[in-house]
Amino acid sequence: MAKKQTKLIPEFMLTAKGQYAKFRFSAILGIKFNHQNPLGHTLLVQVQNINTKFVEKHEIAFDLIGYRYKIGKVYQKGKLVKDDEYKTHKLKFEIDTSNLIQQPIYQCLSKINMSYILGDNTFNSFMFGGNNCYQYETDEAVIVIPSSAILLYYYMRSSSMKNAVLKGDYRIMYDDELSDLKNKEDAKLVLNRGYSLLDGPFIYRFITDHHSGKGFTDAFNYISAVKSKNDMLKKATDIIPTKALFPTKERFTIKIRYIELAEISENGKKIFYAQEILTDASSLDFEKLTISKVTRKEEDDDEDKKPFVVKGKNPRKFSGQTNNKTPSRTYSTRYLQETEEEKNLALQGKTVQYSIIKEIDTSEVQGLSEPSDKRVDTSFVKSENNGDGDTQGSSFETKQKKEKDHIQREPNFDIFKTCIEYLENTGLVSNFEFEEIYKDIPYEAMKNGELYSRCSIDGEVKQFTTCSFEYNDLSVVLVEVESENADFATWVLSSIHVIPSKDIWKILTKRYKHNTRINDLKDSYNNFETLKFDVKKHPIVDIDSEIDETMLESWAFTLLSKI
């Protein structure tokens, strides 16, 4: 069945010719200034058709370059493809940022090396060379880290952090009165609505460290200063070179993905150009941090929700920092698994607790230090007014929901892949595996040869796909069955043992051949010692809309609360 392409795929990949071409995202050329929307600035990226070698410039959202499209990687129709010609490598080393000075790239790299980065051509060399970078020398090589990589990794980890940077104030991300950041052994941070819980440890650093906070505001001030200077010179502001500080001045471990450039340095060393910062161990000055966020009452529904606790050096418990594997919307390619020791270096040895609570009176909010056993879901889906004490729906919301059910929805496989992509990329789970392989469900036909409606979609047999991971020492499999309904859900199977494919097939058979009710399946499989069965609703997304990170975060947290 043909699936609608999503807005996460750039238009140039969906044209008559573009959909058959493979494109390498060669380099970030600068920030494309948006005069109409101060939060609408994008990144101008050079993209090269690897078949024709023709280069193009395209505007790509900060968010997409931050987690979806990686510099140096090759994509076709939004899908990561293997490319052995342009090899990238990974390197973990010690860096001392105490005395590093930013310089324009053209002062650090030769024309030949800039041309190599840009796909062996000189197009856009002038624009690319105007961006800033840090140059750091080790015993083995000279390492060039562009400011764009620093900006994306430290300051714009999510769309909400990007918006805060472009507003020039990190303080808008948290509630100062409800937070308690002075007690390093048991600090508490309450984020304002709309900001990501997983960014909490890094937002904490901007608040509590003067140099880090300066780096945050400087990122905004720099953009404003360039615009003001151009205005004074009566010049139009179009492209602004990137510039960003390391958030701490110290010596720490950092891991990058890089390419080795064509020319060596003047002192005979190899030159490595960092395309992405994967992880680092820059300091976070707390031992334990409770990160909470207050949600609107109408954002809650009737699913269960629990707080999460993360203890350092136990990534299965809850890591809280971006996984360094490259996510792909279609997941046709497997990715290298990082060892547990290499993930979340900044959070090693730390304890982080995440929780989401309803919008309630101030005195109750201030009691966040002891998370309640009361379980409340934070899914953005409006709840039905069914009298459940944990739901906050109204008859008006119920009417709105029913009206929305008639709106065409995004295909559920697309939503599922977006959700699990987010889940993997957060690093909340380990040993994540997914390949886009769709299989027919076990089905039953009517006497006249037609399929039962529960087994078919558009007259064809429904298909399913699965992904697996480990969380809290449990094996988890998510089963996704094709659906047309606005209320479709993912099946969540979990066990202390590895879940074999025969058990998945057995449950599918009960559901689609024997017409077993979902609630009966929950009752039949309700023991982690053998197998536990549950379901998690999808985000409800109109076909012309996009899923934002708040929806995805809510989905991921609620999903894990069921395990």
Secondary structure, 3 states (H helix, E strand, C coil): CCCCCCCCCCHHHCCCCHHHCCEEEEEEEEEECCCCCCCCCEEEEEEEECCCCCEEEEEECHHHHHHCCCCCCEEECCEEECCCCCCCEEEEEEEECCCCCCEEHHHHCCHHHHHHHCCCCCCCHHHHHCCEEEEEECCCEEEEEEHHHHHHHHHCCCHHHHHHHHHCCHHHHECCCCCECCCCCCEEEEECCCCCHHHHHHHHHHHHCHHHHHHHHHHHHHHHHHHHHHHHCCCCCCEECCCCCCCCCCEEEEEEEEEECCCCCCCCCEEEEEEEEEEECCCCCCCEEEEEEEECHHHCCCCCCCCEEEECCCCCCCCCCCCCCCCCCCCCCCCCCCCHHHCCHHHCCCEEEEEEEECCCHHHHCCCCCCCCCCCCCCCCCCCCCCCCCCCCCHHHHHHHHHHCCCCECCHHHHHHHHHHHHHHHCCCEEEECCCCCEECCCCECCCCCECHHHEECCEECEEEEEEEEECCEEEEEEEECCCCCCCEEEEEEECCCCCHHHHHHHHHHHHCCCCCHHHHHHHCEECCCEEEEEEECCCCECCCCCCHHHHHHHHHHHHHCC
